[in-house]
Amino acid sequence: MGRRVVFGLPLLFWGLWLALLILWMGRFVISFMSMYLVKDLHVDAGLAGTIVSMYGFGGIFGCLFGGSLSDRFGRPAMIIAGELGAAAMLVLLSFIDDPMVMGAMLLVYGAISSIPTPAIAAYIADVVPMRDQKRAYTLQTWAVNFGFAIGPIIANQLVKISYTLMFYAEALILVVATGLLAFFFHEARVHAARTVGGTVVKTRPADAVGRRNVSMLANYRRALTDWPFLSMVVLMFGYTIAYFQMTSGLPIAMTGLGMGTDQYSVLLTINGGMLCLLQIPAIAVFNRMSNTRVLVLGMLMTAFGYMFQIGATTWHGFAVATVLWTLGELGTFPIAATTVANLAPAETRGTYQGLYNLVWALSNGAAPLVGGWVISGFGGRVLWICCTAMFLFVAAGLYATKGARERAITRNLRAADLEG
């Protein structure tokens, strides 16, 4: 099973890809949480941002330990445990109406739901050859974006009946997708034992790279002293804390201008829909460019989109801005993930991905906090000015550090070719 190739990529990759597609169709609770708190629980915008930020802060623990644990115990165990735990937490969240208790439970939910993230990213690097990883991570991002485009449509219909329904719907989708993953991982293990001349030869499945007696502390030490990787992590933190204003600051700003879930959900659908249409055709363009060039151009286009948002006061203005920063996102997510995978040694892939995804968790926590309080104190225009400046700074930083990063990737590529 691990050796079969479909459309140029291993079958092991496509099994995960299908599950991700289903999972992300149901990832909508956090995107609508700010509006839920403001409209249903009557929470102040600044406090709502603080409460939602607990989800991101919880993700710090899931990302920090999920990746290293997957190096130690394997990717499937971490993925399945995290997704089922997240489904249980969603059901619990549906019964909470106290804002302070909600914040505490979002902290726990964020920790559990983030455990699979680095394991999934490391799994892709395990089963896909290094030269094909740019395509694999782009297809992974496509699956996420397709689900992200469909999810808001589903959620918007659910919240018209009751906000509680969106909690149950996401929990159900997580359980179904995790069942599919459990079956797939089982089949992968079964096919790892092959009969050769009447003798069963047990081989390690391609997705079991993480099951080793590794030192988690040594892996952390190695990652934290890897300058090309560490500089990438720091710069991407600047990017994500500004970019995640699309799901924290943006809905609050739109609510303040008299717009609601209908207008906001359409923007998310525009974002996901454009990425679904353009992501796969863009693979050919990305393959002709260096990772750094794709990332820098993406940052500049994102800055242009947020710059346009500075003067937006109507839904149409925000829609134009969404189109612009979506074009910037097109290559940023998959190429950043590919770069991290290319930088990571095989035995520390989970740890590297965990630390990289820690950036996203920190941003998920900090972005609502920053966005809510900046809008409350200075207004949405100041928030978009700060975001634009951050994107420009990150673009300059990526360009300045490209040499060390590209030399490290070249060394790893040569090593992979020798092993192959």
Rosetta blueprint (number, residue, H / E / L):
1 M L
2 G L
3 R L
4 R L
5 V E
6 V E
7 F L
8 G L
9 L E
10 P E
11 L H
12 L H
13 F H
14 W H
15 G H
16 L H
17 W H
18 L H
19 A H
20 L H
21 L H
22 I H
23 L H
24 W H
25 M H
26 G L
27 R L
28 F L
29 V H
30 I H
31 S H
32 F H
33 M H
34 S H
35 M H
36 Y H
37 L H
38 V H
39 K H
40 D L
41 L L
42 H L
43 V L
44 D L
45 A H
46 G H
47 L H
48 A H
49 G H
50 T H
51 I H
52 V H
53 S H
54 M H
55 Y H
56 G H
57 F H
58 G H
59 G H
60 I H
61 F H
62 G H
63 C H
64 L H
65 F H
66 G H
67 G H
68 S H
69 L H
70 S H
71 D H
72 R H
73 F H
74 G L
75 R H
76 P H
77 A H
78 M H
79 I H
80 I H
81 A H
82 G H
83 E H
84 L H
85 G H
86 A H
87 A H
88 A H
89 M H
90 L H
91 V H
92 L H
93 L H
94 S L
95 F L
96 I L
97 D L
98 D L
99 P H
100 M H
101 V H
102 M H
103 G H
104 A H
105 M H
106 L H
107 L H
108 V H
109 Y H
110 G H
111 A H
112 I H
113 S H
114 S H
115 I L
116 P H
117 T H
118 P H
119 A H
120 I H
121 A H
122 A H
123 Y H
124 I H
125 A H
126 D H
127 V H
128 V L
129 P L
130 M H
131 R H
132 D H
133 Q H
134 K H
135 R H
136 A H
137 Y H
138 T H
139 L H
140 Q H
141 T H
142 W H
143 A H
144 V H
145 N H
146 F H
147 G H
148 F H
149 A H
150 I H
151 G H
152 P H
153 I H
154 I H
155 A H
156 N H
157 Q H
158 L H
159 V H
160 K H
161 I H
162 S L
163 Y H
164 T H
165 L H
166 M H
167 F H
168 Y H
169 A H
170 E H
171 A H
172 L H
173 I H
174 L H
175 V H
176 V H
177 A H
178 T H
179 G H
180 L H
181 L H
182 A H
183 F H
184 F H
185 F H
186 H H
187 E H
188 A H
189 R H
190 V H
191 H H
192 A H
193 A E
194 R E
195 T E
196 V E
197 G L
198 G L
199 T E
200 V E
201 V E
202 K E
203 T L
204 R L
205 P L
206 A L
207 D L
208 A L
209 V L
210 G L
211 R L
212 R L
213 N L
214 V L
215 S L
216 M H
217 L H
218 A H
219 N H
220 Y H
221 R H
222 R H
223 A H
224 L H
225 T L
226 D L
227 W H
228 P H
229 F H
230 L H
231 S H
232 M H
233 V H
234 V H
235 L H
236 M H
237 F H
238 G H
239 Y H
240 T H
241 I H
242 A H
243 Y H
244 F H
245 Q H
246 M H
247 T L
248 S L
249 G H
250 L H
251 P H
252 I H
253 A H
254 M H
255 T H
256 G H
257 L L
258 G L
259 M L
260 G L
261 T H
262 D H
263 Q H
264 Y H
265 S H
266 V H
267 L H
268 L H
269 T H
270 I H
271 N H
272 G H
273 G H
274 M H
275 L H
276 C H
277 L H
278 L H
279 Q H
280 I H
281 P H
282 A H
283 I H
284 A H
285 V H
286 F H
287 N H
288 R L
289 M L
290 S L
291 N H
292 T H
293 R H
294 V H
295 L H
296 V H
297 L H
298 G H
299 M H
300 L H
301 M H
302 T H
303 A H
304 F H
305 G H
306 Y H
307 M H
308 F H
309 Q H
310 I L
311 G L
312 A L
313 T L
314 T L
315 W H
316 H H
317 G H
318 F H
319 A H
320 V H
321 A H
322 T H
323 V H
324 L H
325 W H
326 T H
327 L H
328 G H
329 E H
330 L H
331 G H
332 T H
333 F H
334 P H
335 I H
336 A H
337 A H
338 T H
339 T H
340 V H
341 A H
342 N H
343 L H
344 A L
345 P L
346 A H
347 E H
348 T H
349 R H
350 G H
351 T H
352 Y H
353 Q H
354 G H
355 L H
356 Y H
357 N H
358 L H
359 V H
360 W H
361 A H
362 L H
363 S H
364 N H
365 G H
366 A H
367 A H
368 P H
369 L H
370 V H
371 G H
372 G H
373 W H
374 V H
375 I H
376 S H
377 G H
378 F H
379 G L
380 G H
381 R H
382 V H
383 L H
384 W H
385 I H
386 C H
387 C H
388 T H
389 A H
390 M H
391 F H
392 L H
393 F H
394 V H
395 A H
396 A H
397 G H
398 L H
399 Y H
400 A H
401 T L
402 K H
403 G H
404 A H
405 R H
406 E H
407 R H
408 A H
409 I H
410 T H
411 R H
412 N H
413 L H
414 R H
415 A H
416 A H
417 D H
418 L H
419 E H
420 G L
